[in-house]
Amino acid sequence: MITDDEDEEREESSCPFCGSTEHCPHLLLLVDKTMQEVLGGALFDAFKARFSSDGGSFHELLDEVESLADASDSFNFEAGPGSSSACEVYYVSSAVKAKRARSAFAAGSTRPWLHGLAPARTRRFE
């Protein structure tokens, strides 16, 4: 949601492909970077599994997700007084691409073009 006050930060993101502010077929991953928690998306299970089993860095795994995404966005979520989280959301342009990205990520591949995905430049949107 974008507010009228330009100084106030957004508390949610909308899909750049369909405009939804809810979970949609384009949602690749939604994470709370402050708490290092996965909140939703096509990579939800695969990300959680790799984060717990690989012992890898949360941010290194997010770099892999970014290489699979077509777009991403950041927003702050206010959970109460003195409690806020920096969230990041990643999107792909189609449900088919989300399925392929899930397979590539679950396999631990950092080269999505091996799985039928073109190397993408993630675009940031406001």
NUVEXBA-117825 format. One record per atom (N, C-alpha, C): residue number from 1; chain; atom name; x, y, z. Coordinates in nm, 4 decimals, decimal comma, padded with zeros to 6 digits. Example, Ala and Ser with C-alpha at 12.3 -4.5 7.8 and 13.67 -1.06 7.14 Angstrom:
+-----+-------+------+----------+----------+----------+
|   n | chain | atom |        X |        Y |        Z |
+-----+-------+------+----------+----------+----------+
|   1 |     A |    N |  01,3190 | -00,5690 |  00,7800 |
|   1 |     A |   CA |  01,2300 | -00,4500 |  00,7800 |
|   1 |     A |    C |  01,3200 | -00,3300 |  00,7800 |
|   2 |     A |    N |  01,2850 | -00,2250 |  00,7080 |
|   2 |     A |   CA |  01,3670 | -00,1060 |  00,7140 |
|   2 |     A |    C |  01,2900 |  00,0030 |  00,7870 |
+-----+-------+------+----------+----------+----------+
***
This chain:
+-----+-------+------+----------+----------+----------+
|   n | chain | atom |        X |        Y |        Z |
+-----+-------+------+----------+----------+----------+
|   1 |     A |    N |  00,0845 | -00,1163 |  00,0000 |
|   1 |     A |   CA |  00,0000 |  00,0000 |  00,0000 |
|   1 |     A |    C |  00,0893 |  00,1228 |  00,0000 |
|   2 |     A |    N |  00,0707 |  00,2118 | -00,0921 |
|   2 |     A |   CA |  00,1440 |  00,3373 | -00,0968 |
|   2 |     A |    C |  00,0568 |  00,4433 | -00,0324 |
|   3 |     A |    N |  00,1137 |  00,5164 |  00,0594 |
|   3 |     A |   CA |  00,0358 |  00,6150 |  00,1343 |
|   3 |     A |    C |  00,0451 |  00,7516 |  00,0699 |
|   4 |     A |    N | -00,0412 |  00,8423 |  00,1163 |
|   4 |     A |   CA | -00,0408 |  00,9786 |  00,0652 |
|   4 |     A |    C |  00,0800 |  01,0558 |  00,1153 |
|   5 |     A |    N |  00,1280 |  01,0229 |  00,2334 |
|   5 |     A |   CA |  00,2415 |  01,0919 |  00,2920 |
|   5 |     A |    C |  00,3700 |  01,0321 |  00,2348 |
|   6 |     A |    N |  00,4436 |  01,1094 |  00,1565 |
|   6 |     A |   CA |  00,5639 |  01,0589 |  00,0895 |
|   6 |     A |    C |  00,6720 |  01,0174 |  00,1872 |
|   7 |     A |    N |  00,6724 |  01,0735 |  00,3087 |
|   7 |     A |   CA |  00,7736 |  01,0389 |  00,4076 |
|   7 |     A |    C |  00,7418 |  00,9069 |  00,4783 |
|   8 |     A |    N |  00,6167 |  00,8654 |  00,4749 |
|   8 |     A |   CA |  00,5767 |  00,7414 |  00,5407 |
|   8 |     A |    C |  00,6156 |  00,6225 |  00,4518 |
|   9 |     A |    N |  00,6692 |  00,5188 |  00,5126 |
|   9 |     A |   CA |  00,7151 |  00,4039 |  00,4357 |
|   9 |     A |    C |  00,5998 |  00,3077 |  00,4091 |
|  10 |     A |    N |  00,6113 |  00,2358 |  00,2975 |
|  10 |     A |   CA |  00,5095 |  00,1382 |  00,2605 |
|  10 |     A |    C |  00,5161 |  00,0172 |  00,3526 |
|  11 |     A |    N |  00,4012 | -00,0489 |  00,3761 |
|  11 |     A |   CA |  00,3943 | -00,1661 |  00,4611 |
|  11 |     A |    C |  00,3558 | -00,2912 |  00,3842 |
|  12 |     A |    N |  00,3489 | -00,2839 |  00,2529 |
|  12 |     A |   CA |  00,3252 | -00,4023 |  00,1710 |
|  12 |     A |    C |  00,3699 | -00,3720 |  00,0293 |
|  13 |     A |    N |  00,3742 | -00,4753 | -00,0502 |
|  13 |     A |   CA |  00,4181 | -00,4624 | -00,1880 |
|  13 |     A |    C |  00,3072 | -00,5144 | -00,2786 |
|  14 |     A |    N |  00,3037 | -00,4640 | -00,4003 |
|  14 |     A |   CA |  00,2082 | -00,5183 | -00,4968 |
|  14 |     A |    C |  00,2858 | -00,5797 | -00,6131 |
|  15 |     A |    N |  00,2327 | -00,6865 | -00,6661 |
|  15 |     A |   CA |  00,2967 | -00,7590 | -00,7750 |
|  15 |     A |    C |  00,3081 | -00,6692 | -00,8983 |
|  16 |     A |    N |  00,4272 | -00,6608 | -00,9569 |
|  16 |     A |   CA |  00,4431 | -00,5771 | -01,0757 |
|  16 |     A |    C |  00,3797 | -00,6385 | -01,2005 |
|  17 |     A |    N |  00,3384 | -00,7650 | -01,1911 |
|  17 |     A |   CA |  00,2816 | -00,8332 | -01,3072 |
|  17 |     A |    C |  00,1293 | -00,8372 | -01,3056 |
|  18 |     A |    N |  00,0677 | -00,8518 | -01,1864 |
|  18 |     A |   CA | -00,0791 | -00,8571 | -01,1814 |
|  18 |     A |    C | -00,1394 | -00,7542 | -01,0859 |
|  19 |     A |    N | -00,0562 | -00,6858 | -01,0073 |
|  19 |     A |   CA | -00,1037 | -00,5820 | -00,9177 |
|  19 |     A |    C | -00,1549 | -00,6317 | -00,7833 |
|  20 |     A |    N | -00,1548 | -00,7610 | -00,7596 |
|  20 |     A |   CA | -00,2058 | -00,8171 | -00,6347 |
|  20 |     A |    C | -00,1178 | -00,7786 | -00,5168 |
|  21 |     A |    N | -00,1815 | -00,7536 | -00,4023 |
|  21 |     A |   CA | -00,1071 | -00,7324 | -00,2782 |
|  21 |     A |    C | -00,1106 | -00,8586 | -00,1920 |
|  22 |     A |    N | -00,1735 | -00,9630 | -00,2428 |
|  22 |     A |   CA | -00,1809 | -01,0927 | -00,1758 |
|  22 |     A |    C | -00,0857 | -01,1889 | -00,2460 |
|  23 |     A |    N | -00,0832 | -01,3125 | -00,1998 |
|  23 |     A |   CA | -00,0035 | -01,4146 | -00,2675 |
|  23 |     A |    C | -00,0642 | -01,4375 | -00,4060 |
|  24 |     A |    N |  00,0212 | -01,4401 | -00,5070 |
|  24 |     A |   CA | -00,0231 | -01,4594 | -00,6451 |
|  24 |     A |    C |  00,0715 | -01,5589 | -00,7120 |
|  25 |     A |    N |  00,0407 | -01,6041 | -00,8332 |
|  25 |     A |   CA |  00,1275 | -01,7010 | -00,9008 |
|  25 |     A |    C |  00,2669 | -01,6475 | -00,9328 |
|  26 |     A |    N |  00,2854 | -01,5166 | -00,9246 |
|  26 |     A |   CA |  00,4148 | -01,4554 | -00,9569 |
|  26 |     A |    C |  00,5068 | -01,4445 | -00,8353 |
|  27 |     A |    N |  00,4530 | -01,4669 | -00,7156 |
|  27 |     A |   CA |  00,5293 | -01,4501 | -00,5920 |
|  27 |     A |    C |  00,6303 | -01,5637 | -00,5761 |
|  28 |     A |    N |  00,7551 | -01,5289 | -00,5875 |
|  28 |     A |   CA |  00,8628 | -01,6267 | -00,5752 |
|  28 |     A |    C |  00,9008 | -01,6453 | -00,4287 |
|  29 |     A |    N |  00,9215 | -01,5363 | -00,3572 |
|  29 |     A |   CA |  00,9591 | -01,5462 | -00,2159 |
|  29 |     A |    C |  00,9324 | -01,4142 | -00,1452 |
|  30 |     A |    N |  00,8816 | -01,4248 | -00,0237 |
|  30 |     A |   CA |  00,8620 | -01,3105 |  00,0651 |
|  30 |     A |    C |  00,9371 | -01,3420 |  00,1930 |
|  31 |     A |    N |  01,0297 | -01,2545 |  00,2319 |
|  31 |     A |   CA |  01,1099 | -01,2776 |  00,3511 |
|  31 |     A |    C |  01,1124 | -01,1556 |  00,4410 |
|  32 |     A |    N |  01,1270 | -01,1834 |  00,5688 |
|  32 |     A |   CA |  01,1526 | -01,0821 |  00,6690 |
|  32 |     A |    C |  01,3032 | -01,0864 |  00,6921 |
|  33 |     A |    N |  01,3739 | -00,9877 |  00,6380 |
|  33 |     A |   CA |  01,5196 | -00,9869 |  00,6478 |
|  33 |     A |    C |  01,5666 | -00,9561 |  00,7899 |
|  34 |     A |    N |  01,4879 | -00,8834 |  00,8667 |
|  34 |     A |   CA |  01,5254 | -00,8496 |  01,0032 |
|  34 |     A |    C |  01,5285 | -00,9746 |  01,0907 |
|  35 |     A |    N |  01,4244 | -01,0558 |  01,0820 |
|  35 |     A |   CA |  01,4134 | -01,1766 |  01,1638 |
|  35 |     A |    C |  01,4674 | -01,3013 |  01,0925 |
|  36 |     A |    N |  01,5091 | -01,2849 |  00,9666 |
|  36 |     A |   CA |  01,5559 | -01,3950 |  00,8826 |
|  36 |     A |    C |  01,4538 | -01,5083 |  00,8796 |
|  37 |     A |    N |  01,3312 | -01,4702 |  00,8408 |
|  37 |     A |   CA |  01,2207 | -01,5654 |  00,8309 |
|  37 |     A |    C |  01,1637 | -01,5628 |  00,6906 |
|  38 |     A |    N |  01,1220 | -01,6796 |  00,6455 |
|  38 |     A |   CA |  01,0542 | -01,6920 |  00,5173 |
|  38 |     A |    C |  00,9044 | -01,6818 |  00,5452 |
|  39 |     A |    N |  00,8350 | -01,5951 |  00,4703 |
|  39 |     A |   CA |  00,6938 | -01,5695 |  00,4963 |
|  39 |     A |    C |  00,6002 | -01,6252 |  00,3908 |
|  40 |     A |    N |  00,6514 | -01,6574 |  00,2710 |
|  40 |     A |   CA |  00,5628 | -01,7112 |  00,1687 |
|  40 |     A |    C |  00,6285 | -01,7157 |  00,0329 |
|  41 |     A |    N |  00,5539 | -01,7679 | -00,0627 |
|  41 |     A |   CA |  00,5999 | -01,7741 | -00,2006 |
|  41 |     A |    C |  00,6301 | -01,9145 | -00,2479 |
|  42 |     A |    N |  00,6535 | -01,9273 | -00,3774 |
|  42 |     A |   CA |  00,6785 | -02,0573 | -00,4402 |
|  42 |     A |    C |  00,8035 | -02,1257 | -00,3847 |
|  43 |     A |    N |  00,9001 | -02,0480 | -00,3371 |
|  43 |     A |   CA |  01,0242 | -02,1060 | -00,2837 |
|  43 |     A |    C |  01,0202 | -02,1269 | -00,1326 |
|  44 |     A |    N |  00,9046 | -02,1094 | -00,0712 |
|  44 |     A |   CA |  00,8913 | -02,1166 |  00,0742 |
|  44 |     A |    C |  00,9574 | -02,2422 |  00,1320 |
|  45 |     A |    N |  00,9116 | -02,3594 |  00,0901 |
|  45 |     A |   CA |  00,9627 | -02,4852 |  00,1456 |
|  45 |     A |    C |  01,1088 | -02,5083 |  00,1097 |
|  46 |     A |    N |  01,1448 | -02,4838 | -00,0158 |
|  46 |     A |   CA |  01,2823 | -02,5073 | -00,0607 |
|  46 |     A |    C |  01,3801 | -02,4146 |  00,0114 |
|  47 |     A |    N |  01,3417 | -02,2884 |  00,0306 |
|  47 |     A |   CA |  01,4296 | -02,1941 |  00,0999 |
|  47 |     A |    C |  01,4493 | -02,2374 |  00,2443 |
|  48 |     A |    N |  01,3395 | -02,2713 |  00,3128 |
|  48 |     A |   CA |  01,3500 | -02,3142 |  00,4523 |
|  48 |     A |    C |  01,4371 | -02,4390 |  00,4644 |
|  49 |     A |    N |  01,4202 | -02,5324 |  00,3727 |
|  49 |     A |   CA |  01,4983 | -02,6564 |  00,3767 |
|  49 |     A |    C |  01,6467 | -02,6271 |  00,3561 |
|  50 |     A |    N |  01,6784 | -02,5460 |  00,2579 |
|  50 |     A |   CA |  01,8192 | -02,5153 |  00,2312 |
|  50 |     A |    C |  01,8804 | -02,4309 |  00,3418 |
|  51 |     A |    N |  01,8038 | -02,3398 |  00,3995 |
|  51 |     A |   CA |  01,8563 | -02,2553 |  00,5067 |
|  51 |     A |    C |  01,8892 | -02,3400 |  00,6293 |
|  52 |     A |    N |  01,8042 | -02,4366 |  00,6610 |
|  52 |     A |   CA |  01,8286 | -02,5176 |  00,7802 |
|  52 |     A |    C |  01,9310 | -02,6281 |  00,7554 |
|  53 |     A |    N |  01,9348 | -02,6863 |  00,6348 |
|  53 |     A |   CA |  02,0248 | -02,7990 |  00,6103 |
|  53 |     A |    C |  02,1614 | -02,7574 |  00,5581 |
|  54 |     A |    N |  02,1667 | -02,6537 |  00,4761 |
|  54 |     A |   CA |  02,2941 | -02,6100 |  00,4190 |
|  54 |     A |    C |  02,3819 | -02,5381 |  00,5211 |
|  55 |     A |    N |  02,3171 | -02,4805 |  00,6215 |
|  55 |     A |   CA |  02,3927 | -02,3985 |  00,7141 |
|  55 |     A |    C |  02,4464 | -02,2738 |  00,6457 |
|  56 |     A |    N |  02,3918 | -02,2463 |  00,5264 |
|  56 |     A |   CA |  02,4359 | -02,1312 |  00,4488 |
|  56 |     A |    C |  02,3817 | -02,0010 |  00,5035 |
|  57 |     A |    N |  02,4402 | -01,8973 |  00,4571 |
|  57 |     A |   CA |  02,3991 | -01,7642 |  00,4960 |
|  57 |     A |    C |  02,2624 | -01,7317 |  00,4364 |
|  58 |     A |    N |  02,1772 | -01,6736 |  00,5175 |
|  58 |     A |   CA |  02,0457 | -01,6292 |  00,4722 |
|  58 |     A |    C |  02,0617 | -01,5360 |  00,3528 |
|  59 |     A |    N |  02,1576 | -01,4448 |  00,3616 |
|  59 |     A |   CA |  02,1777 | -01,3459 |  00,2554 |
|  59 |     A |    C |  02,2369 | -01,4085 |  00,1292 |
|  60 |     A |    N |  02,3192 | -01,5120 |  00,1436 |
|  60 |     A |   CA |  02,3709 | -01,5820 |  00,0257 |
|  60 |     A |    C |  02,2581 | -01,6535 | -00,0481 |
|  61 |     A |    N |  02,1658 | -01,7134 |  00,0273 |
|  61 |     A |   CA |  02,0506 | -01,7782 | -00,0354 |
|  61 |     A |    C |  01,9618 | -01,6750 | -00,1043 |
|  62 |     A |    N |  01,9477 | -01,5570 | -00,0433 |
|  62 |     A |   CA |  01,8695 | -01,4508 | -00,1072 |
|  62 |     A |    C |  01,9345 | -01,4057 | -00,2380 |
|  63 |     A |    N |  02,0669 | -01,4083 | -00,2447 |
|  63 |     A |   CA |  02,1358 | -01,3756 | -00,3701 |
|  63 |     A |    C |  02,0962 | -01,4741 | -00,4796 |
|  64 |     A |    N |  02,0843 | -01,6019 | -00,4441 |
|  64 |     A |   CA |  02,0405 | -01,7031 | -00,5411 |
|  64 |     A |    C |  01,8973 | -01,6751 | -00,5863 |
|  65 |     A |    N |  01,8108 | -01,6425 | -00,4913 |
|  65 |     A |   CA |  01,6714 | -01,6107 | -00,5243 |
|  65 |     A |    C |  01,6666 | -01,4915 | -00,6185 |
|  66 |     A |    N |  01,7469 | -01,3899 | -00,5900 |
|  66 |     A |   CA |  01,7487 | -01,2708 | -00,6751 |
|  66 |     A |    C |  01,7904 | -01,3056 | -00,8176 |
|  67 |     A |    N |  01,8801 | -01,4027 | -00,8336 |
|  67 |     A |   CA |  01,9231 | -01,4412 | -00,9684 |
|  67 |     A |    C |  01,8108 | -01,5102 | -01,0456 |
|  68 |     A |    N |  01,7134 | -01,5645 | -00,9748 |
|  68 |     A |   CA |  01,5991 | -01,6312 | -01,0384 |
|  68 |     A |    C |  01,4821 | -01,5366 | -01,0626 |
|  69 |     A |    N |  01,4785 | -01,4251 | -00,9914 |
|  69 |     A |   CA |  01,3641 | -01,3336 | -00,9944 |
|  69 |     A |    C |  01,3687 | -01,2388 | -01,1136 |
|  70 |     A |    N |  01,2500 | -01,1974 | -01,1575 |
|  70 |     A |   CA |  01,2365 | -01,0958 | -01,2617 |
|  70 |     A |    C |  01,2199 | -00,9559 | -01,2012 |
|  71 |     A |    N |  01,1727 | -00,9512 | -01,0759 |
|  71 |     A |   CA |  01,1511 | -00,8229 | -01,0093 |
|  71 |     A |    C |  01,1571 | -00,8452 | -00,8589 |
|  72 |     A |    N |  01,1887 | -00,7390 | -00,7873 |
|  72 |     A |   CA |  01,1890 | -00,7469 | -00,6412 |
|  72 |     A |    C |  01,1490 | -00,6116 | -00,5845 |
|  73 |     A |    N |  01,1138 | -00,6136 | -00,4576 |
|  73 |     A |   CA |  01,0727 | -00,4914 | -00,3902 |
|  73 |     A |    C |  01,1047 | -00,5045 | -00,2420 |
|  74 |     A |    N |  01,1194 | -00,3928 | -00,1748 |
|  74 |     A |   CA |  01,1441 | -00,3881 | -00,0308 |
|  74 |     A |    C |  01,0379 | -00,3023 |  00,0344 |
|  75 |     A |    N |  01,0023 | -00,3376 |  00,1564 |
|  75 |     A |   CA |  00,9106 | -00,2548 |  00,2343 |
|  75 |     A |    C |  00,9331 | -00,2839 |  00,3817 |
|  76 |     A |    N |  00,8855 | -00,1955 |  00,4672 |
|  76 |     A |   CA |  00,8955 | -00,2141 |  00,6125 |
|  76 |     A |    C |  00,7591 | -00,2493 |  00,6673 |
|  77 |     A |    N |  00,7577 | -00,3472 |  00,7565 |
|  77 |     A |   CA |  00,6344 | -00,3897 |  00,8215 |
|  77 |     A |    C |  00,6422 | -00,3513 |  00,9683 |
|  78 |     A |    N |  00,5454 | -00,2727 |  01,0129 |
|  78 |     A |   CA |  00,5399 | -00,2301 |  01,1528 |
|  78 |     A |    C |  00,4532 | -00,3287 |  01,2304 |
|  79 |     A |    N |  00,5164 | -00,4029 |  01,3227 |
|  79 |     A |   CA |  00,4439 | -00,5030 |  01,4006 |
|  79 |     A |    C |  00,3945 | -00,4481 |  01,5336 |
|  80 |     A |    N |  00,4315 | -00,3283 |  01,5664 |
|  80 |     A |   CA |  00,3901 | -00,2671 |  01,6916 |
|  80 |     A |    C |  00,4911 | -00,1609 |  01,7316 |
|  81 |     A |    N |  00,4688 | -00,0951 |  01,8438 |
|  81 |     A |   CA |  00,5618 |  00,0090 |  01,8879 |
|  81 |     A |    C |  00,7038 | -00,0469 |  01,9055 |
|  82 |     A |    N |  00,7980 |  00,0132 |  01,8363 |
|  82 |     A |   CA |  00,9369 | -00,0275 |  01,8467 |
|  82 |     A |    C |  00,9696 | -00,1598 |  01,7800 |
|  83 |     A |    N |  00,8775 | -00,2111 |  01,7029 |
|  83 |     A |   CA |  00,8996 | -00,3413 |  01,6387 |
|  83 |     A |    C |  00,8653 | -00,3316 |  01,4909 |
|  84 |     A |    N |  00,9692 | -00,3303 |  01,4085 |
|  84 |     A |   CA |  00,9460 | -00,3267 |  01,2648 |
|  84 |     A |    C |  01,0412 | -00,4235 |  01,1971 |
|  85 |     A |    N |  01,0040 | -00,4660 |  01,0791 |
|  85 |     A |   CA |  01,0852 | -00,5601 |  01,0033 |
|  85 |     A |    C |  01,1051 | -00,5089 |  00,8618 |
|  86 |     A |    N |  01,2269 | -00,5296 |  00,8106 |
|  86 |     A |   CA |  01,2565 | -00,4997 |  00,6708 |
|  86 |     A |    C |  01,2237 | -00,6246 |  00,5904 |
|  87 |     A |    N |  01,1289 | -00,6107 |  00,4994 |
|  87 |     A |   CA |  01,0855 | -00,7242 |  00,4186 |
|  87 |     A |    C |  01,1322 | -00,7083 |  00,2749 |
|  88 |     A |    N |  01,1550 | -00,8206 |  00,2096 |
|  88 |     A |   CA |  01,1945 | -00,8238 |  00,0686 |
|  88 |     A |    C |  01,1018 | -00,9235 |  00,0000 |
|  89 |     A |    N |  01,0569 | -00,8869 | -00,1191 |
|  89 |     A |   CA |  00,9693 | -00,9753 | -00,1947 |
|  89 |     A |    C |  01,0245 | -00,9887 | -00,3360 |
|  90 |     A |    N |  01,0221 | -01,1109 | -00,3879 |
|  90 |     A |   CA |  01,0761 | -01,1427 | -00,5202 |
|  90 |     A |    C |  00,9645 | -01,2012 | -00,6063 |
|  91 |     A |    N |  00,9618 | -01,1604 | -00,7338 |
|  91 |     A |   CA |  00,8577 | -01,2030 | -00,8271 |
|  91 |     A |    C |  00,9180 | -01,2594 | -00,9553 |
|  92 |     A |    N |  00,8418 | -01,3469 | -01,0201 |
|  92 |     A |   CA |  00,8731 | -01,3934 | -01,1558 |
|  92 |     A |    C |  00,7531 | -01,3614 | -01,2436 |
|  93 |     A |    N |  00,7750 | -01,3623 | -01,3730 |
|  93 |     A |   CA |  00,6721 | -01,3159 | -01,4662 |
|  93 |     A |    C |  00,5605 | -01,4168 | -01,4938 |
|  94 |     A |    N |  00,5776 | -01,5438 | -01,4544 |
|  94 |     A |   CA |  00,4722 | -01,6419 | -01,4810 |
|  94 |     A |    C |  00,4770 | -01,7561 | -01,3798 |
|  95 |     A |    N |  00,3656 | -01,8282 | -01,3695 |
|  95 |     A |   CA |  00,3583 | -01,9447 | -01,2811 |
|  95 |     A |    C |  00,4527 | -02,0546 | -01,3295 |
|  96 |     A |    N |  00,4684 | -02,0672 | -01,4608 |
|  96 |     A |   CA |  00,5605 | -02,1669 | -01,5163 |
|  96 |     A |    C |  00,7036 | -02,1351 | -01,4735 |
|  97 |     A |    N |  00,7393 | -02,0090 | -01,4797 |
|  97 |     A |   CA |  00,8737 | -01,9687 | -01,4397 |
|  97 |     A |    C |  00,8938 | -01,9902 | -01,2896 |
|  98 |     A |    N |  00,7900 | -01,9704 | -01,2093 |
|  98 |     A |   CA |  00,7984 | -01,9953 | -01,0648 |
|  98 |     A |    C |  00,8250 | -02,1431 | -01,0386 |
|  99 |     A |    N |  00,7577 | -02,2303 | -01,1140 |
|  99 |     A |   CA |  00,7779 | -02,3749 | -01,0973 |
|  99 |     A |    C |  00,9205 | -02,4143 | -01,1347 |
| 100 |     A |    N |  00,9711 | -02,3608 | -01,2440 |
| 100 |     A |   CA |  01,1089 | -02,3897 | -01,2857 |
| 100 |     A |    C |  01,2105 | -02,3355 | -01,1846 |
| 101 |     A |    N |  01,1831 | -02,2170 | -01,1338 |
| 101 |     A |   CA |  01,2722 | -02,1570 | -01,0345 |
| 101 |     A |    C |  01,2737 | -02,2400 | -00,9071 |
| 102 |     A |    N |  01,1573 | -02,2922 | -00,8680 |
| 102 |     A |   CA |  01,1497 | -02,3772 | -00,7483 |
| 102 |     A |    C |  01,2352 | -02,5021 | -00,7666 |
| 103 |     A |    N |  01,2293 | -02,5634 | -00,8845 |
| 103 |     A |   CA |  01,3109 | -02,6816 | -00,9128 |
| 103 |     A |    C |  01,4597 | -02,6479 | -00,9096 |
| 104 |     A |    N |  01,4964 | -02,5377 | -00,9724 |
| 104 |     A |   CA |  01,6373 | -02,4965 | -00,9764 |
| 104 |     A |    C |  01,6889 | -02,4659 | -00,8364 |
| 105 |     A |    N |  01,6104 | -02,3943 | -00,7581 |
| 105 |     A |   CA |  01,6539 | -02,3565 | -00,6244 |
| 105 |     A |    C |  01,6635 | -02,4791 | -00,5334 |
| 106 |     A |    N |  01,5653 | -02,5676 | -00,5406 |
| 106 |     A |   CA |  01,5663 | -02,6880 | -00,4574 |
| 106 |     A |    C |  01,6873 | -02,7755 | -00,4890 |
| 107 |     A |    N |  01,7300 | -02,7746 | -00,6154 |
| 107 |     A |   CA |  01,8457 | -02,8537 | -00,6572 |
| 107 |     A |    C |  01,9769 | -02,7862 | -00,6184 |
| 108 |     A |    N |  01,9701 | -02,6633 | -00,5694 |
| 108 |     A |   CA |  02,0902 | -02,5914 | -00,5295 |
| 108 |     A |    C |  02,1619 | -02,5261 | -00,6451 |
| 109 |     A |    N |  02,0926 | -02,5106 | -00,7570 |
| 109 |     A |   CA |  02,1539 | -02,4509 | -00,8754 |
| 109 |     A |    C |  02,1544 | -02,2998 | -00,8649 |
| 110 |     A |    N |  02,2707 | -02,2417 | -00,8882 |
| 110 |     A |   CA |  02,2790 | -02,0954 | -00,8933 |
| 110 |     A |    C |  02,2843 | -02,0478 | -01,0373 |
| 111 |     A |    N |  02,2681 | -02,1419 | -01,1320 |
| 111 |     A |   CA |  02,2699 | -02,1066 | -01,2744 |
| 111 |     A |    C |  02,1352 | -02,1417 | -01,3351 |
| 112 |     A |    N |  02,0373 | -02,0504 | -01,3253 |
| 112 |     A |   CA |  01,9011 | -02,0804 | -01,3677 |
| 112 |     A |    C |  01,8877 | -02,1131 | -01,5156 |
| 113 |     A |    N |  01,9791 | -02,0676 | -01,6011 |
| 113 |     A |   CA |  01,9650 | -02,0953 | -01,7428 |
| 113 |     A |    C |  01,9815 | -02,2442 | -01,7726 |
| 114 |     A |    N |  02,0393 | -02,3203 | -01,6804 |
| 114 |     A |   CA |  02,0487 | -02,4648 | -01,6993 |
| 114 |     A |    C |  01,9124 | -02,5314 | -01,6859 |
| 115 |     A |    N |  01,8183 | -02,4598 | -01,6271 |
| 115 |     A |   CA |  01,6847 | -02,5137 | -01,6037 |
| 115 |     A |    C |  01,5798 | -02,4459 | -01,6912 |
| 116 |     A |    N |  01,6209 | -02,3918 | -01,8033 |
| 116 |     A |   CA |  01,5260 | -02,3303 | -01,8961 |
| 116 |     A |    C |  01,4904 | -02,1872 | -01,8631 |
| 117 |     A |    N |  01,5648 | -02,1244 | -01,7734 |
| 117 |     A |   CA |  01,5389 | -01,9854 | -01,7388 |
| 117 |     A |    C |  01,6519 | -01,9001 | -01,7932 |
| 118 |     A |    N |  01,6180 | -01,7921 | -01,8539 |
| 118 |     A |   CA |  01,7208 | -01,6998 | -01,9031 |
| 118 |     A |    C |  01,7841 | -01,6288 | -01,7854 |
| 119 |     A |    N |  01,9145 | -01,5976 | -01,7935 |
| 119 |     A |   CA |  01,9738 | -01,5177 | -01,6868 |
| 119 |     A |    C |  01,9003 | -01,3847 | -01,6780 |
| 120 |     A |    N |  01,8538 | -01,3536 | -01,5597 |
| 120 |     A |   CA |  01,7685 | -01,2351 | -01,5452 |
| 120 |     A |    C |  01,8419 | -01,1236 | -01,4727 |
| 121 |     A |    N |  01,8089 | -01,0058 | -01,5110 |
| 121 |     A |   CA |  01,8485 | -00,8882 | -01,4339 |
| 121 |     A |    C |  01,7253 | -00,8524 | -01,3542 |
| 122 |     A |    N |  01,7361 | -00,8591 | -01,2259 |
| 122 |     A |   CA |  01,6219 | -00,8275 | -01,1406 |
| 122 |     A |    C |  01,5968 | -00,6787 | -01,1474 |
| 123 |     A |    N |  01,4727 | -00,6435 | -01,1739 |
| 123 |     A |   CA |  01,4416 | -00,5020 | -01,1787 |
| 123 |     A |    C |  01,3769 | -00,4619 | -01,0477 |
| 124 |     A |    N |  01,4182 | -00,3507 | -00,9970 |
| 124 |     A |   CA |  01,3612 | -00,2949 | -00,8757 |
| 124 |     A |    C |  01,2476 | -00,2030 | -00,9166 |
| 125 |     A |    N |  01,1442 | -00,1994 | -00,8387 |
| 125 |     A |   CA |  01,0365 | -00,1083 | -00,8695 |
| 125 |     A |    C |  00,9961 | -00,0364 | -00,7428 |
| 126 |     A |    N |  00,9363 |  00,0752 | -00,7618 |
| 126 |     A |   CA |  00,8954 |  00,1601 | -00,6494 |
| 126 |     A |    C |  00,7448 |  00,1718 | -00,6502 |
+-----+-------+------+----------+----------+----------+
***
